[in-house]
Amino acid sequence: MTNSEDKPVIAAGTTESEARASLVNAKRVVIKIGTNTITRQKDAPSRISDGFEDDKGGIDVEYLHRVAAEIADLARAGKQILLVTSGAVGMGARELGLVKKPKDTRTRQACAAIGQPLLMEEYRQAFNVYGLTAAQLLVTRDAWDKRASYLNLRSTVEALLERRVVPVFNENDSVSAAEIAFGDNDQLSAYVASKIDAELLVILSDVECLYDSDPKSNPGAKPIPYVKELAPEIIASAGGKGTEFSTGGMQTKLLAVGIARDAGCRVVIAHGRAPRVITRILAGEETGTLFDAASGLKNRERWIKNTRSQGTIRVDAGAMVAIRAHNSLLPRGVVGVEGRFERGAVVMVNDEAKIITNLSSIELEDLRGKRSDQPGGRSGSGSSKVVARPDDIVFMDE
């Protein structure tokens, strides 16, 4: 299994040309294909396409075959490719003859249930032409938040890659209301890239790159080919959401970039319909916007940082200074507890850090403000007197 700590450290003085050239050596690559890229956009509703001659709305089978051909070439060159696909809800909506993206959760879940097998079957057929096997992985946020589930998922992915199988990820929108309300596959692709230690994440969309302002409202918007750091002005340049059948916009893509960069993974946002765009990116050509990687957090640190918090622990200034200096968080520094959580949960600390807590919310309420030599009341003498140790503390600004 790839170890995130074995990944090369990104040099502080890396230039755009050096960063582009390094993409040639990327072995493990995650490719996210957006809804507007994978479908034929037509005004009228349509059933899913069933071959190359279909000229109506729905999935673009010819495009899928072109992508499969590129991925097959890259696999033969020794690359490990993972896909994150959008389009299931849109495919289901079109299968039902819906003109617009459904707004209510029940209908969206139904559309996802209808569209996902149709979408995956098209992937399977396209990859089969080029001698590749595709594996479907439907995931929810719980797969990342529960560490045991995450480790099992990671093990499965490693087994697939060892057998030269192409994992195809999608959110399991048909069973998770929270995922449909929250989710977009830009962030899913970043989680995949982070969790399996990819060197590159390629987000294929219907935009050529990041611009310094919204090109739809500003004809003079200028492309940004390279981003070293996600500075405030870069975040401010992002526009709104996309079209009827997509959930992502440039804002969600930049959130995804931030997650991937924390893992030491470079990100390229490019137009998915550009000729042989994947091959050109991995050849180091100037295509789209390249976001350089940060130095990279360790795998466990990334898991803590990207896991949803189950509550918040409020601490005093002295405790915050102590944990900033890589000391343990002790109960005597706790001044408040928000939410209900068990031992081992990931929780926020003063909105500045995330920790894996050794104490439940009930135990913390009992012990907060007390020195370690004071009795613990309801928590019992066997309870841990340390809320979190340094290895279980990650600051959000790191």
Summary of the structure (lengths in Angstrom):
residues: 398
radius of gyration: 22.8
end to end distance: 25.5
largest distance: 77.0
contacts: 1334
relative contact order: 0.12
helix: 40%
strand: 19%
